[in-house]
Amino acid sequence: QLATAEILGHEKGAFTGAQASRQGYFAEADQGTLFLDEIGLASAEVQTALLRVLETKEVRPLGGRTARRVDVRVLAATDSQIDAALAEDGFSQPLFHRLSGMQIRLPSLRERREDIGLLLLHFLRDAMAQTGDLSKLQTPEDAQRPWLSATAVATLAMAPWPGNVRQLRNCATTLAVANRGAPAAHLPPDMLASLDPSNVPPAPGAPPEPRGVERGQAITHAKLVDALARHDFQPARAAKAL
């Protein structure tokens, strides 16, 4: 009920704790855009309320007697397996089709491995600037002994990243803090466990690889380390060569 009240609004006294009337999200977003995050986790009550508003383009606050017409562009996002929820009646088919005027699929991080090196370096720079170790990321005179070892880079590049960019950012922060002041970085055991590919299923709906391109999962650890060494540990150059 509280979630529905946030979306539709409520009148004073509509439920216990409703000490004043309040506009809901749809009323506040009138003539604008409303973003509904994690829509796949919405309760049946919330789904019903959303469907009613999208069908009628009217909002009636909880406890209210009159409806208000609204003009709102709705964007909805989820990382849940929405197809499975639809098949099991865990998500409303009518609501899904109301929200599916245009679908945009965002690929997971493991489907865009060419971005991992750039993002990791970006997050490491931010984290190590705060710990005072930013200079350690500069290319050393002996390129064979970088702060982040080839083995660590290979592990991070081949990890499944179930948490996508948020997980990569957290790993960068952990690396910076766990190796503060150290001449070389090491991946903590708990991080290695979280990056174990056997714990994560393959990404659903991943697009097929173009012909002539080797799948990332098929590249061996030794081949990746060799490519990084031959290209001065520059992830983009090594990835292009592979």
C-alpha positions as CSV (number, residue, x, y, z in Angstrom):
1,Q,0.0,0.0,0.0
2,L,2.8,2.4,0.8
3,A,4.4,1.8,-2.6
4,T,1.1,2.4,-4.3
5,A,0.6,5.6,-2.3
6,E,4.0,6.9,-3.4
7,I,3.1,6.3,-7.1
8,L,-0.6,7.5,-7.0
9,G,-0.5,9.9,-4.0
10,H,-2.9,9.8,-1.1
11,E,-5.3,11.9,0.9
12,K,-5.0,12.8,4.5
13,G,-6.2,9.8,6.7
14,A,-6.2,7.4,3.7
15,F,-4.2,4.9,5.8
16,T,-2.4,4.7,9.2
17,G,0.3,7.4,9.2
18,A,-1.1,9.5,6.4
19,Q,-1.1,12.7,8.4
20,A,-1.2,14.9,5.3
21,S,-2.2,14.7,1.6
22,R,0.6,14.1,-0.8
23,Q,1.0,14.1,-4.6
24,G,2.2,10.9,-6.1
25,Y,5.0,10.4,-8.6
26,F,2.7,10.5,-11.6
27,A,1.2,13.9,-10.6
28,E,4.7,15.3,-9.9
29,A,5.9,14.1,-13.3
30,D,2.9,15.6,-15.2
31,Q,4.1,17.0,-18.6
32,G,7.5,15.3,-18.0
33,T,9.1,11.9,-17.6
34,L,8.8,9.3,-14.9
35,F,11.6,6.6,-14.5
36,L,10.5,3.4,-12.9
37,D,13.6,1.4,-11.9
38,E,13.6,-2.3,-11.1
39,I,10.1,-2.6,-12.5
40,G,10.5,-6.4,-12.6
41,L,10.3,-6.5,-8.7
42,A,7.0,-4.5,-8.5
43,S,4.3,-6.2,-6.4
44,A,1.0,-7.3,-7.9
45,E,-0.7,-4.3,-6.3
46,V,1.8,-1.8,-7.8
47,Q,1.5,-3.5,-11.2
48,T,-2.3,-3.1,-11.1
49,A,-2.0,0.6,-10.2
50,L,0.5,1.3,-12.9
51,L,-1.6,-0.5,-15.5
52,R,-4.7,1.5,-14.6
53,V,-2.8,4.8,-14.9
54,L,-1.3,3.8,-18.2
55,E,-4.6,2.7,-19.6
56,T,-6.7,5.6,-18.5
57,K,-4.0,8.3,-18.2
58,E,-5.7,9.3,-15.0
59,V,-4.5,9.2,-11.4
60,R,-6.8,8.9,-8.4
61,P,-4.9,9.2,-5.0
62,L,-5.6,6.7,-2.3
63,G,-8.6,7.8,-0.3
64,G,-9.5,10.4,-3.0
65,R,-12.8,10.6,-4.8
66,T,-11.8,12.4,-8.0
67,A,-9.2,11.5,-10.7
68,R,-6.7,13.8,-12.2
69,R,-5.6,13.5,-15.8
70,V,-1.8,13.3,-16.4
71,D,0.5,13.4,-19.4
72,V,3.6,11.4,-18.5
73,R,6.3,9.7,-20.5
74,V,7.2,6.5,-18.7
75,L,10.6,4.8,-18.8
76,A,11.0,1.5,-17.0
77,A,14.1,-0.6,-16.4
78,T,14.9,-4.0,-14.9
79,D,17.7,-6.5,-14.7
80,S,15.3,-9.3,-13.7
81,Q,14.6,-12.2,-16.1
82,I,11.4,-10.6,-17.2
83,D,10.6,-13.3,-19.8
84,A,10.6,-15.9,-17.0
85,A,8.4,-13.7,-14.8
86,L,5.9,-13.4,-17.6
87,A,5.8,-17.1,-18.2
88,E,5.2,-17.8,-14.5
89,D,2.6,-15.0,-14.2
90,G,4.9,-13.1,-11.9
91,F,4.6,-10.1,-14.0
92,S,1.5,-8.7,-15.7
93,Q,1.3,-9.4,-19.5
94,P,-0.9,-6.3,-20.1
95,L,1.5,-4.1,-18.1
96,F,4.5,-5.4,-20.0
97,H,3.0,-4.6,-23.3
98,R,1.9,-1.2,-22.2
99,L,5.5,-0.5,-21.2
100,S,7.0,-2.0,-24.3
101,G,6.4,0.7,-26.8
102,M,10.2,0.6,-27.4
103,Q,12.6,-1.8,-25.8
104,I,16.3,-1.0,-25.4
105,R,18.6,-3.9,-24.3
106,L,21.8,-2.8,-22.5
107,P,24.5,-5.4,-22.9
108,S,26.2,-6.7,-19.7
109,L,29.8,-5.8,-19.0
110,R,31.0,-9.3,-19.9
111,E,29.5,-8.7,-23.4
112,R,31.6,-5.5,-23.8
113,R,35.0,-6.7,-22.6
114,E,36.7,-4.1,-24.6
115,D,35.4,-1.6,-22.0
116,I,36.7,-3.3,-18.9
117,G,40.2,-2.0,-19.1
118,L,39.1,1.6,-19.7
119,L,36.5,1.5,-16.9
120,L,38.9,-0.2,-14.5
121,L,41.6,2.4,-15.1
122,H,39.0,5.2,-14.6
123,F,37.8,3.8,-11.3
124,L,41.3,3.0,-10.1
125,R,42.4,6.6,-10.8
126,D,39.5,7.9,-8.7
127,A,40.1,5.5,-5.8
128,M,43.9,5.8,-5.8
129,A,43.8,9.6,-5.9
130,Q,42.0,9.4,-2.5
131,T,44.5,7.0,-1.1
132,G,47.5,9.1,-2.3
133,D,48.8,6.2,-4.6
134,L,47.8,7.7,-8.0
135,S,51.5,7.8,-9.1
136,K,51.6,4.0,-9.0
137,L,49.4,3.8,-12.1
138,Q,52.0,5.6,-14.2
139,T,53.8,3.3,-16.6
140,P,57.1,2.2,-15.0
141,E,60.4,2.2,-16.8
142,D,60.4,-1.5,-16.6
143,A,57.1,-2.3,-18.2
144,Q,57.3,-5.9,-17.1
145,R,56.7,-4.9,-13.5
146,P,53.5,-2.7,-13.4
147,W,51.7,-2.1,-10.2
148,L,48.8,-4.3,-11.3
149,S,50.3,-7.6,-12.4
150,A,49.5,-9.3,-15.8
151,T,47.9,-12.2,-13.9
152,A,45.6,-9.7,-12.1
153,V,44.7,-7.9,-15.3
154,A,43.9,-11.3,-17.0
155,T,41.7,-12.3,-14.1
156,L,39.8,-9.1,-14.2
157,A,39.5,-9.1,-18.0
158,M,38.1,-12.6,-18.1
159,A,35.8,-12.3,-15.1
160,P,32.0,-12.7,-15.6
161,W,31.1,-9.5,-13.8
162,P,27.6,-10.5,-12.6
163,G,27.3,-7.1,-10.9
164,N,28.4,-5.2,-14.1
165,V,29.9,-1.7,-13.8
166,R,29.0,-1.4,-10.1
167,Q,30.9,-4.5,-9.3
168,L,33.9,-3.4,-11.3
169,R,33.9,0.0,-9.5
170,N,33.8,-1.8,-6.1
171,C,36.6,-4.1,-7.2
172,A,38.7,-1.0,-8.1
173,T,38.0,0.5,-4.7
174,T,38.9,-2.7,-3.0
175,L,42.2,-3.0,-5.0
176,A,43.1,0.6,-4.1
177,V,42.4,0.2,-0.4
178,A,43.7,-3.3,0.1
179,N,47.0,-2.5,-1.6
180,R,47.5,1.0,-0.1
181,G,51.2,1.8,-0.1
182,A,52.1,-1.5,-1.5
183,P,54.7,-1.7,-4.4
184,A,52.5,-4.2,-6.2
185,A,48.8,-5.0,-6.2
186,H,47.3,-8.4,-5.4
187,L,43.7,-9.5,-5.8
188,P,42.2,-10.4,-2.3
189,P,40.9,-14.0,-1.9
190,D,37.3,-12.8,-1.5
191,M,37.5,-10.8,-4.7
192,L,38.9,-13.9,-6.6
193,A,35.9,-15.9,-5.3
194,S,33.4,-13.3,-6.5
195,L,35.0,-13.3,-9.9
196,D,34.9,-17.1,-10.4
197,P,33.2,-17.7,-13.8
198,S,31.8,-21.1,-12.5
199,N,29.5,-19.1,-10.2
200,V,27.8,-17.2,-12.9
201,P,25.6,-18.4,-15.8
202,P,26.3,-17.0,-19.3
203,A,24.7,-13.7,-20.3
204,P,21.2,-14.3,-21.7
205,G,20.5,-13.2,-25.2
206,A,24.1,-12.3,-26.0
207,P,24.6,-11.4,-29.7
208,P,26.6,-13.8,-31.8
209,E,30.3,-13.1,-32.3
210,P,31.2,-11.8,-35.8
211,R,33.0,-14.3,-38.1
212,G,36.7,-14.4,-37.6
213,V,36.5,-13.0,-34.0
214,E,37.6,-15.3,-31.2
215,R,35.2,-15.5,-28.3
216,G,36.6,-14.1,-25.1
217,Q,35.9,-17.3,-23.2
218,A,38.1,-19.2,-25.7
219,I,41.1,-17.0,-25.1
220,T,43.4,-18.8,-22.7
221,H,45.0,-17.2,-19.6
222,A,48.5,-17.7,-21.1
223,K,47.5,-16.1,-24.5
224,L,46.0,-13.1,-22.7
225,V,49.0,-12.5,-20.5
226,D,51.3,-12.9,-23.6
227,A,49.3,-10.3,-25.5
228,L,49.4,-7.8,-22.6
229,A,53.1,-8.2,-22.3
230,R,53.7,-7.7,-26.0
231,H,51.6,-4.5,-26.0
232,D,53.1,-2.8,-22.9
233,F,50.1,-3.9,-20.7
234,Q,47.7,-1.6,-22.6
235,P,44.3,-3.4,-22.5
236,A,42.9,-1.7,-25.7
237,R,45.9,-2.6,-27.8
238,A,46.1,-6.2,-26.5
239,A,42.3,-6.7,-27.0
240,K,42.6,-5.4,-30.6
241,A,45.5,-7.8,-31.3
242,L,43.5,-10.7,-29.9
